[in-house]
Amino acid sequence: MPLRCGIVGLPNVGKSTLFNALSNAGAESANYPFCTIEPNVGVVAVPDPRLREVGRLAGSAKMTPTTIEFVDIAGLVAGASKGEGLGNQFLGHIREVEAIVHVVRCFEDPGVVHVSGKVDPERDIEIIETELLLKDLDSLEKRIDRTMKTAKSGDKRTRDELAFYERLRDHVGDGRPVRHFTLRDEELPWLESLFLLSVKPVLYAANVGESDLPDGNGHVDVVRAIAATENAVVIVVSAELEAQLAELESDERSAFLQDLGLEEAGLDRLVHAAYRLLDLETFFTAGPKEARAWTIHRGTRAPQAAGEIHTDFEKGFIRAETIAFDDFVRCGGEAGARAAGLMRSEGKEYLVADGDVMLFRFNV
């Protein structure tokens, strides 16, 4: 199953327009709050020119990219953690994603109502972040109340667990997201059991008008300054322009981007940034029928990578015949790499590298 990124932000910042461009899934987009009630889900191909090269050299009849999933979550407003604007429902949807794409309005347009009256990226970011923190604080207080009752028994592990929750509550209470909390290895299971919102990594998508591409404007500079304090990435994108590009054929799209002086569509940069945010890598398999890209987390071992293709591959794993992508291209494909001694036989402890072209050997 593809991993999920949730697209969040205040109403009318361009979330659904961006989602439509990403997935062509037809999410309703309108100039009023809460036009998105149920989260819309779109599976998006990860652009990767390496796949074309692998497929070409392998003589593959079909090429299948790897994917990432985007969820368009309705606009949050101040008070969402207390149920304002259907907030509890929407905050629940955020729990189900692995990372957050926070769309921030950085364009001026009197024809598009701003829910807070005027464009102010710093205030908008603070509203969203505060609502996530307040919901997390509520979850922590409830967990502390329950754990206190069992901690009275004197069990050391339960007392340690309680101390962890209290330390985390104080961190969140100071207005700091969980993703910046210093965690000990033994505390990870306790953290994971909480399903907190502010633990999720964040990518900022600064939505600008077409005339402010590619570098942005003063509003984007504010977003960059905030992102710099938490080592986050900012992607400058024009959702309206991307929606137009999504309607074009590939050749037309390339020509349009060239006319605008842009090397790459904003959506491609956004997808790549989301992929990196989730700490993902790609490996390839290739044969006459199909060349395919597969998604794994960085640091995945060969048997688990094989399991992404089929569970039987992991269970019966023997070895992985592996060629680095650069070697695969330089040698003109598998036969050339094998002749040059660049096809390696890797065992169960091998950490798959991004771009590896792999053939798995296994027992049925």
GUMI-280903 format. One record per residue (C-alpha): residue in three letters; x, y, z. Coordinates in steps of 0.2 Angstrom, whole numbers, plus 5000, padded with zeros to 4 digits. Example, Ala and Ser with C-alpha at 12.3 -4.5 7.8 and 13.67 -1.06 7.14 Angstrom:
rest: ALA | xx: 5062 | yy: 4978 | zz: 5039
rest: SER | xx: 5068 | yy: 4995 | zz: 5036
***
This chain:
rest: MET | xx: 5000 | yy: 5000 | zz: 5000
rest: PRO | xx: 5007 | yy: 5018 | zz: 4996
rest: LEU | xx: 5011 | yy: 5029 | zz: 5011
rest: ARG | xx: 5000 | yy: 5044 | zz: 5014
rest: CYS | xx: 5003 | yy: 5062 | zz: 5015
rest: GLY | xx: 4989 | yy: 5073 | zz: 5022
rest: ILE | xx: 4986 | yy: 5090 | zz: 5013
rest: VAL | xx: 4981 | yy: 5102 | zz: 5027
rest: GLY | xx: 4979 | yy: 5121 | zz: 5029
rest: LEU | xx: 4966 | yy: 5134 | zz: 5033
rest: PRO | xx: 4950 | yy: 5135 | zz: 5021
rest: ASN | xx: 4953 | yy: 5143 | zz: 5004
rest: VAL | xx: 4972 | yy: 5142 | zz: 5004
rest: GLY | xx: 4972 | yy: 5131 | zz: 4988
rest: LYS | xx: 4972 | yy: 5113 | zz: 4996
rest: SER | xx: 4959 | yy: 5106 | zz: 4985
rest: THR | xx: 4965 | yy: 5114 | zz: 4969
rest: LEU | xx: 4983 | yy: 5107 | zz: 4973
rest: PHE | xx: 4975 | yy: 5090 | zz: 4976
rest: ASN | xx: 4966 | yy: 5090 | zz: 4960
rest: ALA | xx: 4981 | yy: 5094 | zz: 4950
rest: LEU | xx: 4991 | yy: 5081 | zz: 4959
rest: SER | xx: 4979 | yy: 5067 | zz: 4957
rest: ASN | xx: 4965 | yy: 5072 | zz: 4944
rest: ALA | xx: 4953 | yy: 5065 | zz: 4957
rest: GLY | xx: 4941 | yy: 5079 | zz: 4955
rest: ALA | xx: 4939 | yy: 5085 | zz: 4973
rest: GLU | xx: 4927 | yy: 5099 | zz: 4974
rest: SER | xx: 4935 | yy: 5116 | zz: 4975
rest: ALA | xx: 4925 | yy: 5131 | zz: 4980
rest: ASN | xx: 4927 | yy: 5148 | zz: 4987
rest: TYR | xx: 4919 | yy: 5144 | zz: 5004
rest: PRO | xx: 4925 | yy: 5134 | zz: 5019
rest: PHE | xx: 4922 | yy: 5116 | zz: 5021
rest: CYS | xx: 4919 | yy: 5111 | zz: 5003
rest: THR | xx: 4929 | yy: 5096 | zz: 5007
rest: ILE | xx: 4920 | yy: 5086 | zz: 5020
rest: GLU | xx: 4926 | yy: 5068 | zz: 5018
rest: PRO | xx: 4945 | yy: 5067 | zz: 5014
rest: ASN | xx: 4948 | yy: 5064 | zz: 4996
rest: VAL | xx: 4962 | yy: 5052 | zz: 4992
rest: GLY | xx: 4973 | yy: 5051 | zz: 4976
rest: VAL | xx: 4987 | yy: 5039 | zz: 4972
rest: VAL | xx: 5001 | yy: 5049 | zz: 4963
rest: ALA | xx: 5015 | yy: 5042 | zz: 4953
rest: VAL | xx: 5032 | yy: 5047 | zz: 4959
rest: PRO | xx: 5041 | yy: 5055 | zz: 4944
rest: ASP | xx: 5058 | yy: 5046 | zz: 4941
rest: PRO | xx: 5067 | yy: 5047 | zz: 4924
rest: ARG | xx: 5078 | yy: 5032 | zz: 4930
rest: LEU | xx: 5063 | yy: 5021 | zz: 4927
rest: ARG | xx: 5063 | yy: 5025 | zz: 4909
rest: GLU | xx: 5081 | yy: 5021 | zz: 4907
rest: VAL | xx: 5080 | yy: 5005 | zz: 4916
rest: GLY | xx: 5065 | yy: 5000 | zz: 4905
rest: ARG | xx: 5073 | yy: 5005 | zz: 4889
rest: LEU | xx: 5089 | yy: 4995 | zz: 4893
rest: ALA | xx: 5079 | yy: 4980 | zz: 4898
rest: GLY | xx: 5068 | yy: 4981 | zz: 4883
rest: SER | xx: 5053 | yy: 4981 | zz: 4895
rest: ALA | xx: 5036 | yy: 4981 | zz: 4887
rest: LYS | xx: 5028 | yy: 4990 | zz: 4901
rest: MET | xx: 5035 | yy: 5003 | zz: 4914
rest: THR | xx: 5026 | yy: 5005 | zz: 4931
rest: PRO | xx: 5031 | yy: 5019 | zz: 4943
rest: THR | xx: 5030 | yy: 5018 | zz: 4962
rest: THR | xx: 5017 | yy: 5029 | zz: 4970
rest: ILE | xx: 5013 | yy: 5040 | zz: 4985
rest: GLU | xx: 4996 | yy: 5044 | zz: 4992
rest: PHE | xx: 4989 | yy: 5061 | zz: 4995
rest: VAL | xx: 4974 | yy: 5064 | zz: 5006
rest: ASP | xx: 4965 | yy: 5081 | zz: 5004
rest: ILE | xx: 4959 | yy: 5085 | zz: 5022
rest: ALA | xx: 4946 | yy: 5099 | zz: 5024
rest: GLY | xx: 4952 | yy: 5116 | zz: 5030
rest: LEU | xx: 4955 | yy: 5118 | zz: 5049
rest: VAL | xx: 4950 | yy: 5133 | zz: 5059
rest: ALA | xx: 4954 | yy: 5141 | zz: 5076
rest: GLY | xx: 4945 | yy: 5130 | zz: 5088
rest: ALA | xx: 4946 | yy: 5114 | zz: 5078
rest: SER | xx: 4953 | yy: 5105 | zz: 5093
rest: LYS | xx: 4937 | yy: 5109 | zz: 5102
rest: GLY | xx: 4926 | yy: 5104 | zz: 5088
rest: GLU | xx: 4925 | yy: 5120 | zz: 5078
rest: GLY | xx: 4921 | yy: 5118 | zz: 5060
rest: LEU | xx: 4920 | yy: 5099 | zz: 5061
rest: GLY | xx: 4937 | yy: 5100 | zz: 5068
rest: ASN | xx: 4937 | yy: 5084 | zz: 5078
rest: GLN | xx: 4932 | yy: 5074 | zz: 5062
rest: PHE | xx: 4946 | yy: 5082 | zz: 5052
rest: LEU | xx: 4959 | yy: 5080 | zz: 5065
rest: GLY | xx: 4955 | yy: 5062 | zz: 5066
rest: HIS | xx: 4959 | yy: 5061 | zz: 5047
rest: ILE | xx: 4976 | yy: 5068 | zz: 5051
rest: ARG | xx: 4980 | yy: 5054 | zz: 5062
rest: GLU | xx: 4979 | yy: 5042 | zz: 5047
rest: VAL | xx: 4993 | yy: 5050 | zz: 5037
rest: GLU | xx: 5012 | yy: 5048 | zz: 5039
rest: ALA | xx: 5017 | yy: 5066 | zz: 5035
rest: ILE | xx: 5009 | yy: 5083 | zz: 5033
rest: VAL | xx: 5009 | yy: 5094 | zz: 5018
rest: HIS | xx: 5004 | yy: 5111 | zz: 5025
rest: VAL | xx: 4998 | yy: 5123 | zz: 5011
rest: VAL | xx: 5000 | yy: 5141 | zz: 5016
rest: ARG | xx: 4992 | yy: 5155 | zz: 5007
rest: CYS | xx: 5005 | yy: 5167 | zz: 5000
rest: PHE | xx: 4994 | yy: 5175 | zz: 4986
rest: GLU | xx: 4983 | yy: 5191 | zz: 4987
rest: ASP | xx: 4967 | yy: 5189 | zz: 4978
rest: PRO | xx: 4951 | yy: 5200 | zz: 4984
rest: GLY | xx: 4940 | yy: 5187 | zz: 4974
rest: VAL | xx: 4945 | yy: 5173 | zz: 4986
rest: VAL | xx: 4939 | yy: 5175 | zz: 5004
rest: HIS | xx: 4952 | yy: 5173 | zz: 5018
rest: VAL | xx: 4944 | yy: 5164 | zz: 5033
rest: SER | xx: 4954 | yy: 5176 | zz: 5044
rest: GLY | xx: 4951 | yy: 5192 | zz: 5034
rest: LYS | xx: 4969 | yy: 5195 | zz: 5027
rest: VAL | xx: 4984 | yy: 5185 | zz: 5021
rest: ASP | xx: 4996 | yy: 5182 | zz: 5035
rest: PRO | xx: 5006 | yy: 5166 | zz: 5033
rest: GLU | xx: 5014 | yy: 5167 | zz: 5051
rest: ARG | xx: 4997 | yy: 5168 | zz: 5059
rest: ASP | xx: 4990 | yy: 5155 | zz: 5048
rest: ILE | xx: 5004 | yy: 5142 | zz: 5052
rest: GLU | xx: 5002 | yy: 5146 | zz: 5070
rest: ILE | xx: 4983 | yy: 5142 | zz: 5070
rest: ILE | xx: 4986 | yy: 5125 | zz: 5062
rest: GLU | xx: 5001 | yy: 5121 | zz: 5073
rest: THR | xx: 4991 | yy: 5127 | zz: 5089
rest: GLU | xx: 4976 | yy: 5116 | zz: 5085
rest: LEU | xx: 4987 | yy: 5100 | zz: 5082
rest: LEU | xx: 4996 | yy: 5104 | zz: 5099
rest: LEU | xx: 4980 | yy: 5107 | zz: 5108
rest: LYS | xx: 4973 | yy: 5090 | zz: 5102
rest: ASP | xx: 4989 | yy: 5082 | zz: 5107
rest: LEU | xx: 4989 | yy: 5090 | zz: 5124
rest: ASP | xx: 4971 | yy: 5083 | zz: 5127
rest: SER | xx: 4976 | yy: 5066 | zz: 5122
rest: LEU | xx: 4991 | yy: 5066 | zz: 5134
rest: GLU | xx: 4981 | yy: 5073 | zz: 5149
rest: LYS | xx: 4969 | yy: 5058 | zz: 5146
rest: ARG | xx: 4983 | yy: 5045 | zz: 5145
rest: ILE | xx: 4991 | yy: 5053 | zz: 5161
rest: ASP | xx: 4975 | yy: 5051 | zz: 5171
rest: ARG | xx: 4973 | yy: 5033 | zz: 5166
rest: THR | xx: 4991 | yy: 5029 | zz: 5169
rest: MET | xx: 4991 | yy: 5037 | zz: 5186
rest: LYS | xx: 4978 | yy: 5024 | zz: 5192
rest: THR | xx: 4989 | yy: 5010 | zz: 5188
rest: ALA | xx: 5005 | yy: 5018 | zz: 5193
rest: LYS | xx: 4999 | yy: 5018 | zz: 5211
rest: SER | xx: 5002 | yy: 4999 | zz: 5212
rest: GLY | xx: 5021 | yy: 5003 | zz: 5212
rest: ASP | xx: 5026 | yy: 4994 | zz: 5196
rest: LYS | xx: 5043 | yy: 5003 | zz: 5191
rest: ARG | xx: 5039 | yy: 5001 | zz: 5172
rest: THR | xx: 5022 | yy: 5010 | zz: 5174
rest: ARG | xx: 5030 | yy: 5024 | zz: 5184
rest: ASP | xx: 5043 | yy: 5026 | zz: 5171
rest: GLU | xx: 5029 | yy: 5027 | zz: 5158
rest: LEU | xx: 5019 | yy: 5040 | zz: 5168
rest: ALA | xx: 5035 | yy: 5050 | zz: 5169
rest: PHE | xx: 5037 | yy: 5049 | zz: 5150
rest: TYR | xx: 5019 | yy: 5055 | zz: 5147
rest: GLU | xx: 5022 | yy: 5070 | zz: 5160
rest: ARG | xx: 5038 | yy: 5075 | zz: 5152
rest: LEU | xx: 5030 | yy: 5074 | zz: 5134
rest: ARG | xx: 5015 | yy: 5084 | zz: 5141
rest: ASP | xx: 5026 | yy: 5098 | zz: 5147
rest: HIS | xx: 5035 | yy: 5099 | zz: 5130
rest: VAL | xx: 5019 | yy: 5100 | zz: 5121
rest: GLY | xx: 5012 | yy: 5112 | zz: 5134
rest: ASP | xx: 5027 | yy: 5124 | zz: 5130
rest: GLY | xx: 5020 | yy: 5125 | zz: 5112
rest: ARG | xx: 5033 | yy: 5113 | zz: 5105
rest: PRO | xx: 5028 | yy: 5099 | zz: 5092
rest: VAL | xx: 5031 | yy: 5081 | zz: 5097
rest: ARG | xx: 5042 | yy: 5079 | zz: 5082
rest: HIS | xx: 5055 | yy: 5090 | zz: 5091
rest: PHE | xx: 5054 | yy: 5079 | zz: 5107
rest: THR | xx: 5070 | yy: 5070 | zz: 5113
rest: LEU | xx: 5065 | yy: 5052 | zz: 5113
rest: ARG | xx: 5074 | yy: 5037 | zz: 5122
rest: ASP | xx: 5073 | yy: 5021 | zz: 5112
rest: GLU | xx: 5063 | yy: 5012 | zz: 5126
rest: GLU | xx: 5050 | yy: 5026 | zz: 5125
rest: LEU | xx: 5046 | yy: 5023 | zz: 5107
rest: PRO | xx: 5032 | yy: 5010 | zz: 5110
rest: TRP | xx: 5023 | yy: 5022 | zz: 5122
rest: LEU | xx: 5024 | yy: 5037 | zz: 5110
rest: GLU | xx: 5017 | yy: 5026 | zz: 5096
rest: SER | xx: 5003 | yy: 5021 | zz: 5106
rest: LEU | xx: 4997 | yy: 5039 | zz: 5108
rest: PHE | xx: 4994 | yy: 5042 | zz: 5089
rest: LEU | xx: 4999 | yy: 5061 | zz: 5091
rest: LEU | xx: 4997 | yy: 5073 | zz: 5077
rest: SER | xx: 5012 | yy: 5085 | zz: 5080
rest: VAL | xx: 5024 | yy: 5070 | zz: 5079
rest: LYS | xx: 5022 | yy: 5069 | zz: 5060
rest: PRO | xx: 5035 | yy: 5078 | zz: 5049
rest: VAL | xx: 5029 | yy: 5093 | zz: 5040
rest: LEU | xx: 5033 | yy: 5100 | zz: 5022
rest: TYR | xx: 5027 | yy: 5118 | zz: 5018
rest: ALA | xx: 5019 | yy: 5121 | zz: 5001
rest: ALA | xx: 5019 | yy: 5140 | zz: 4999
rest: ASN | xx: 5004 | yy: 5144 | zz: 4986
rest: VAL | xx: 5008 | yy: 5159 | zz: 4976
rest: GLY | xx: 5001 | yy: 5167 | zz: 4960
rest: GLU | xx: 5009 | yy: 5163 | zz: 4944
rest: SER | xx: 5018 | yy: 5180 | zz: 4943
rest: ASP | xx: 5028 | yy: 5176 | zz: 4959
rest: LEU | xx: 5036 | yy: 5160 | zz: 4952
rest: PRO | xx: 5048 | yy: 5153 | zz: 4954
rest: ASP | xx: 5056 | yy: 5161 | zz: 4969
rest: GLY | xx: 5040 | yy: 5167 | zz: 4978
rest: ASN | xx: 5037 | yy: 5184 | zz: 4987
rest: GLY | xx: 5037 | yy: 5192 | zz: 5004
rest: HIS | xx: 5024 | yy: 5180 | zz: 5011
rest: VAL | xx: 5035 | yy: 5166 | zz: 5006
rest: ASP | xx: 5050 | yy: 5173 | zz: 5015
rest: VAL | xx: 5040 | yy: 5172 | zz: 5031
rest: VAL | xx: 5036 | yy: 5154 | zz: 5028
rest: ARG | xx: 5054 | yy: 5151 | zz: 5024
rest: ALA | xx: 5060 | yy: 5159 | zz: 5040
rest: ILE | xx: 5047 | yy: 5148 | zz: 5050
rest: ALA | xx: 5053 | yy: 5133 | zz: 5041
rest: ALA | xx: 5071 | yy: 5136 | zz: 5045
rest: THR | xx: 5068 | yy: 5136 | zz: 5064
rest: GLU | xx: 5062 | yy: 5118 | zz: 5062
rest: ASN | xx: 5073 | yy: 5112 | zz: 5048
rest: ALA | xx: 5058 | yy: 5110 | zz: 5037
rest: VAL | xx: 5057 | yy: 5111 | zz: 5018
rest: VAL | xx: 5047 | yy: 5124 | zz: 5008
rest: ILE | xx: 5041 | yy: 5121 | zz: 4991
rest: VAL | xx: 5035 | yy: 5136 | zz: 4981
rest: VAL | xx: 5020 | yy: 5131 | zz: 4970
rest: SER | xx: 5006 | yy: 5140 | zz: 4961
rest: ALA | xx: 4991 | yy: 5128 | zz: 4963
rest: GLU | xx: 4981 | yy: 5137 | zz: 4949
rest: LEU | xx: 4995 | yy: 5135 | zz: 4937
rest: GLU | xx: 4998 | yy: 5117 | zz: 4942
rest: ALA | xx: 4979 | yy: 5114 | zz: 4939
rest: GLN | xx: 4981 | yy: 5121 | zz: 4921
rest: LEU | xx: 4997 | yy: 5110 | zz: 4918
rest: ALA | xx: 4988 | yy: 5095 | zz: 4924
rest: GLU | xx: 4976 | yy: 5097 | zz: 4909
rest: LEU | xx: 4990 | yy: 5096 | zz: 4896
rest: GLU | xx: 4998 | yy: 5082 | zz: 4887
rest: SER | xx: 5017 | yy: 5079 | zz: 4892
rest: ASP | xx: 5024 | yy: 5088 | zz: 4877
rest: GLU | xx: 5013 | yy: 5103 | zz: 4879
rest: ARG | xx: 5017 | yy: 5104 | zz: 4898
rest: SER | xx: 5035 | yy: 5104 | zz: 4894
rest: ALA | xx: 5034 | yy: 5118 | zz: 4882
rest: PHE | xx: 5023 | yy: 5128 | zz: 4894
rest: LEU | xx: 5035 | yy: 5126 | zz: 4908
rest: GLN | xx: 5049 | yy: 5131 | zz: 4896
rest: ASP | xx: 5040 | yy: 5147 | zz: 4891
rest: LEU | xx: 5038 | yy: 5151 | zz: 4909
rest: GLY | xx: 5057 | yy: 5148 | zz: 4913
rest: LEU | xx: 5053 | yy: 5134 | zz: 4924
rest: GLU | xx: 5064 | yy: 5118 | zz: 4924
rest: GLU | xx: 5051 | yy: 5107 | zz: 4933
rest: ALA | xx: 5033 | yy: 5107 | zz: 4938
rest: GLY | xx: 5029 | yy: 5112 | zz: 4955
rest: LEU | xx: 5020 | yy: 5096 | zz: 4958
rest: ASP | xx: 5035 | yy: 5086 | zz: 4953
rest: ARG | xx: 5045 | yy: 5095 | zz: 4966
rest: LEU | xx: 5031 | yy: 5093 | zz: 4979
rest: VAL | xx: 5030 | yy: 5074 | zz: 4976
rest: HIS | xx: 5049 | yy: 5072 | zz: 4977
rest: ALA | xx: 5050 | yy: 5082 | zz: 4993
rest: ALA | xx: 5036 | yy: 5072 | zz: 5001
rest: TYR | xx: 5045 | yy: 5056 | zz: 4996
rest: ARG | xx: 5061 | yy: 5062 | zz: 5005
rest: LEU | xx: 5051 | yy: 5068 | zz: 5020
rest: LEU | xx: 5045 | yy: 5051 | zz: 5023
rest: ASP | xx: 5063 | yy: 5045 | zz: 5021
rest: LEU | xx: 5059 | yy: 5034 | zz: 5006
rest: GLU | xx: 5070 | yy: 5026 | zz: 4993
rest: THR | xx: 5067 | yy: 5017 | zz: 4976
rest: PHE | xx: 5073 | yy: 5001 | zz: 4969
rest: PHE | xx: 5069 | yy: 4994 | zz: 4952
rest: THR | xx: 5065 | yy: 4977 | zz: 4945
rest: ALA | xx: 5066 | yy: 4974 | zz: 4926
rest: GLY | xx: 5063 | yy: 4961 | zz: 4913
rest: PRO | xx: 5055 | yy: 4959 | zz: 4895
rest: LYS | xx: 5037 | yy: 4961 | zz: 4902
rest: GLU | xx: 5039 | yy: 4975 | zz: 4914
rest: ALA | xx: 5051 | yy: 4987 | zz: 4922
rest: ARG | xx: 5045 | yy: 4993 | zz: 4939
rest: ALA | xx: 5049 | yy: 5005 | zz: 4953
rest: TRP | xx: 5047 | yy: 5000 | zz: 4971
rest: THR | xx: 5046 | yy: 5010 | zz: 4987
rest: ILE | xx: 5055 | yy: 5006 | zz: 5003
rest: HIS | xx: 5061 | yy: 5015 | zz: 5018
rest: ARG | xx: 5079 | yy: 5020 | zz: 5019
rest: GLY | xx: 5089 | yy: 5006 | zz: 5028
rest: THR | xx: 5078 | yy: 4992 | zz: 5022
rest: ARG | xx: 5087 | yy: 4975 | zz: 5020
rest: ALA | xx: 5086 | yy: 4964 | zz: 5005
rest: PRO | xx: 5073 | yy: 4951 | zz: 5011
rest: GLN | xx: 5061 | yy: 4965 | zz: 5017
rest: ALA | xx: 5063 | yy: 4974 | zz: 5000
rest: ALA | xx: 5059 | yy: 4957 | zz: 4991
rest: GLY | xx: 5043 | yy: 4956 | zz: 5002
rest: GLU | xx: 5037 | yy: 4973 | zz: 4994
rest: ILE | xx: 5035 | yy: 4962 | zz: 4978
rest: HIS | xx: 5027 | yy: 4947 | zz: 4986
rest: THR | xx: 5028 | yy: 4940 | zz: 5004
rest: ASP | xx: 5034 | yy: 4923 | zz: 4997
rest: PHE | xx: 5050 | yy: 4932 | zz: 4991
rest: GLU | xx: 5054 | yy: 4937 | zz: 5008
rest: LYS | xx: 5050 | yy: 4921 | zz: 5016
rest: GLY | xx: 5060 | yy: 4911 | zz: 5004
rest: PHE | xx: 5074 | yy: 4923 | zz: 5001
rest: ILE | xx: 5090 | yy: 4916 | zz: 4996
rest: ARG | xx: 5100 | yy: 4931 | zz: 4988
rest: ALA | xx: 5098 | yy: 4947 | zz: 4978
rest: GLU | xx: 5107 | yy: 4949 | zz: 4962
rest: THR | xx: 5110 | yy: 4968 | zz: 4962
rest: ILE | xx: 5117 | yy: 4981 | zz: 4950
rest: ALA | xx: 5119 | yy: 5000 | zz: 4955
rest: PHE | xx: 5108 | yy: 5011 | zz: 4943
rest: ASP | xx: 5124 | yy: 5020 | zz: 4937
rest: ASP | xx: 5132 | yy: 5004 | zz: 4933
rest: PHE | xx: 5117 | yy: 4997 | zz: 4924
rest: VAL | xx: 5116 | yy: 5012 | zz: 4913
rest: ARG | xx: 5135 | yy: 5013 | zz: 4910
rest: CYS | xx: 5136 | yy: 4995 | zz: 4905
rest: GLY | xx: 5120 | yy: 4995 | zz: 4894
rest: GLY | xx: 5109 | yy: 4984 | zz: 4905
rest: GLU | xx: 5110 | yy: 4968 | zz: 4915
rest: ALA | xx: 5121 | yy: 4958 | zz: 4902
rest: GLY | xx: 5134 | yy: 4971 | zz: 4901
rest: ALA | xx: 5135 | yy: 4974 | zz: 4920
rest: ARG | xx: 5136 | yy: 4955 | zz: 4923
rest: ALA | xx: 5151 | yy: 4954 | zz: 4910
rest: ALA | xx: 5159 | yy: 4968 | zz: 4919
rest: GLY | xx: 5158 | yy: 4960 | zz: 4936
rest: LEU | xx: 5146 | yy: 4973 | zz: 4942
rest: MET | xx: 5132 | yy: 4962 | zz: 4946
rest: ARG | xx: 5134 | yy: 4958 | zz: 4965
rest: SER | xx: 5126 | yy: 4944 | zz: 4975
rest: GLU | xx: 5119 | yy: 4951 | zz: 4991
rest: GLY | xx: 5113 | yy: 4942 | zz: 5006
rest: LYS | xx: 5100 | yy: 4944 | zz: 5020
rest: GLU | xx: 5110 | yy: 4958 | zz: 5028
rest: TYR | xx: 5112 | yy: 4969 | zz: 5013
rest: LEU | xx: 5104 | yy: 4987 | zz: 5015
rest: VAL | xx: 5096 | yy: 4991 | zz: 4998
rest: ALA | xx: 5103 | yy: 5007 | zz: 4991
rest: ASP | xx: 5092 | yy: 5020 | zz: 4981
rest: GLY | xx: 5092 | yy: 5016 | zz: 4963
rest: ASP | xx: 5097 | yy: 4997 | zz: 4964
rest: VAL | xx: 5091 | yy: 4986 | zz: 4950
rest: MET | xx: 5088 | yy: 4970 | zz: 4958
rest: LEU | xx: 5083 | yy: 4952 | zz: 4954
rest: PHE | xx: 5078 | yy: 4941 | zz: 4969
rest: ARG | xx: 5082 | yy: 4922 | zz: 4971
rest: PHE | xx: 5070 | yy: 4913 | zz: 4983
rest: ASN | xx: 5063 | yy: 4896 | zz: 4987
rest: VAL | xx: 5045 | yy: 4893 | zz: 4985
***
